[in-house]
Amino acid sequence: VISGAAAVGIGAGLDRVLSNSERSAAAGAVAEPAVPFYGEHQAGIVTPPQSFLSFAAFDLTTSSRRRLRDLLSRWTAASEAITAGREYAPASGQVPADPGEAADIAPARLTVTFGFGPTLFAGLGLAQRRPAALEPLPRFAGDMLETWHSGGDLCVQACADDPQVTFHAIHMLSMAAQSAVQLRWLQHGFRGGPSPAREAGSSRNLLGFKDGTNNIQPTDHGALSRFVWVTEPGWMRGGTYLISRRIQILFSTWDDRRLREQERAIGRRKRSGAPLGARRERDRVDLHATDTHGDPVIPIDAHVRVASSQNNDGQRILRRGYHFSSGATPGPIDRGGHMINAGLFFIAFARDPTRQLIPLLRRVTTRDALTTFTLHTASAVFAIPGGVERGSFVGEELFS
Ligand code: HEM
């Protein structure tokens, strides 16, 4: 690892090998490395999105509640240490508990967020404690799900401004699990931007459009309590639910569409992000506007119309997804060759997925122009317990 001072000396030529934290250090940016682990809500939900994600799902290998409690207690201690930039070093053991690959670069605004999948409750004889809102997701139209990449008893979402820091978090927590769980799937992701997104504004997605414009803002406490934070059952107070969908973008279909058609599929201008018929990104999305022929300015199947809260019973969600890109995948049969295997690892938070996300996903997977250009290949839902107090561990109240 090259030090910040050395980085300044080397200059822009080696920019690509420098981590984000080094880049900020080199640029003399104000250090803002640590996000508090303890609080009313888990971090990583309304935290302004960091640049990188490593998201893991695990399956329990035990039916012992005590072993799960011990695991959650170790995971809490380990996460508290690494999010504060300390090494995880429990007293016992000859083998290092911390593999060490983030030693000089952490914490880079690391957050670690834990969740429980619907299958966890059955496996522990806790079926009656499974919240009604935590239903396994149904299949949606066009789903091409890879089951090995879907579901899971537990999830760990690690986000940071350095990809090695998120990798390390998952690596270390897997080691700390001491075989009480096994890894089910792992997804890495990234978000672009001129600088790490410090504000939850919009950033470009892999279709080239601004994304996040009409999202719930982290400072909008009214919307957060209405649409995101859970109050019941008691052990979930201050928590929420997370839905993930791995959505591959079919670039072979999208890339040769005319700009006008791309913009009509989204319902917004590509460059400015303005809604069709408006001038600026933040202008109101007017779903009633018609053109001189009486046709809707924002087409009937435009993504922003289909996903709008106005067509979803007033329901909103908090989106916090990341792009993924992993190698190449075979292209269309008639063209042969390969295409980029990339897309959106959609993550959304809501206080009741059965009312907010399942109906929305039904619409987005049937009536939306984006169905031509996307393929949903993985799916999962998790209950995200409320925040952790010092001296306690994540999800502790589930066991009380
Ligand atoms: C590859 C898949 C997807 C892409 C590229 C995409 C892209 C976008 C873009 C560019 C916008 C407009 C800017 C904004 O307001 O953020 C948007 C809005 C939105 N998207 Fe998506 N999206 C995808 C999948 C989904 C899915 C699966 C859902 C829901 C289950 C969803 C829900 C929403 C919502 C609720 C809005 C705000 C609509 C409004 O009220 O104006 N998106 N999306």
Residues whose N, C-alpha, C, O or C-beta is under 5 A from the ligand:
A	BS01	HEM	N205 L207 F209 K210 D211 G212 T213 N214 N215 I247 I266 V285 V304 A307 S308 S309 L344 F346 L360 L361 V364 T374
